[in-house]
Amino acid sequence: MIASVLFFNVTRSYKMDPDLKRKIINEAYRLFIAKGIRNTSFCDVALAVHKSKGAVIHHFPSKKQLVDAVIRLRFFPASKLTSEMASSPHENWNEFTLLYRNPIERAISDFPEELKGNGLMHYLQFVSSAGEYMDEFSRLYQELLFQEQNFLLEVVYKASREHKLAVHDAYSFSRQFFDSSIGKTFLCSL
């Protein structure tokens, strides 16, 4: 009887903090970036959210489920185009080329402040280990890059149609622009 009352109270306390799941995801993301997914334990996450390991396991029974939630709710949303960038009319091509940030830069800008200085290394570590825990990661990552390429293709096509940019092959130009954007990220972070 005492054990069942204790179990009821413990279970009830997990449900009393509606933000706990979000806190766990946010802190796990920070830890996965800082320490790596493989090197982050449930105890590390529990310590970061000031709860017990059982509270974390209550919301995420396996590390694979936690990694999946972190990738879907933090990593990919941070990597995607902002609604402002996607809907903004790119009237000034030169300004757009200066302001554009690729998905890697957008994800890194979402990292905790203390990790941004060496963000590219943390990003690469995160991406390389995410596939070990999430079967769909490679496909979702490719979709992200494909969406980005399509966005740039539309921007280049619009700029060339409005005679702000002269290009013979919009696809190869947008691909080159995208590749050089990622290249800038790699060169600036080293």
Secondary structure in CASP SS format (residue, H / E / C, confidence):
PFRMAT SS
TARGET T0000
AUTHOR 0000-0000-0000
METHOD secondary structure of the structure
MODEL  1
M C 1.00
I H 1.00
A H 1.00
S H 1.00
V H 1.00
L H 1.00
F H 1.00
F H 1.00
N H 1.00
V H 1.00
T H 1.00
R H 1.00
S H 1.00
Y H 1.00
K H 1.00
M H 1.00
D C 1.00
P C 1.00
D C 1.00
L H 1.00
K H 1.00
R H 1.00
K H 1.00
I H 1.00
I H 1.00
N H 1.00
E H 1.00
A H 1.00
Y H 1.00
R H 1.00
L H 1.00
F H 1.00
I H 1.00
A H 1.00
K H 1.00
G C 1.00
I C 1.00
R C 1.00
N C 1.00
T C 1.00
S C 1.00
F H 1.00
C H 1.00
D H 1.00
V H 1.00
A H 1.00
L H 1.00
A H 1.00
V H 1.00
H C 1.00
K C 1.00
S C 1.00
K H 1.00
G H 1.00
A H 1.00
V H 1.00
I H 1.00
H H 1.00
H H 1.00
F C 1.00
P C 1.00
S C 1.00
K H 1.00
K H 1.00
Q H 1.00
L H 1.00
V H 1.00
D H 1.00
A H 1.00
V H 1.00
I H 1.00
R H 1.00
L H 1.00
R H 1.00
F H 1.00
F H 1.00
P H 1.00
A H 1.00
S H 1.00
K C 1.00
L C 1.00
T C 1.00
S H 1.00
E H 1.00
M H 1.00
A H 1.00
S H 1.00
S C 1.00
P C 1.00
H C 1.00
E C 1.00
N C 1.00
W H 1.00
N H 1.00
E H 1.00
F H 1.00
T H 1.00
L H 1.00
L H 1.00
Y C 1.00
R C 1.00
N C 1.00
P H 1.00
I H 1.00
E H 1.00
R H 1.00
A H 1.00
I H 1.00
S H 1.00
D C 1.00
F C 1.00
P C 1.00
E H 1.00
E H 1.00
L H 1.00
K H 1.00
G H 1.00
N H 1.00
G H 1.00
L H 1.00
M H 1.00
H H 1.00
Y H 1.00
L H 1.00
Q H 1.00
F H 1.00
V H 1.00
S H 1.00
S H 1.00
A H 1.00
G H 1.00
E H 1.00
Y H 1.00
M C 1.00
D C 1.00
E C 1.00
F H 1.00
S H 1.00
R H 1.00
L H 1.00
Y H 1.00
Q H 1.00
E H 1.00
L H 1.00
L H 1.00
F H 1.00
Q H 1.00
E H 1.00
Q H 1.00
N H 1.00
F H 1.00
L H 1.00
L H 1.00
E H 1.00
V H 1.00
V H 1.00
Y H 1.00
K H 1.00
A H 1.00
S H 1.00
R H 1.00
E C 1.00
H C 1.00
K C 1.00
L C 1.00
A C 1.00
V C 1.00
H C 1.00
D C 1.00
A H 1.00
Y H 1.00
S H 1.00
F H 1.00
S H 1.00
R H 1.00
Q H 1.00
F H 1.00
F H 1.00
D H 1.00
S H 1.00
S H 1.00
I H 1.00
G H 1.00
K H 1.00
T H 1.00
F H 1.00
L H 1.00
C H 1.00
S H 1.00
L C 1.00
END
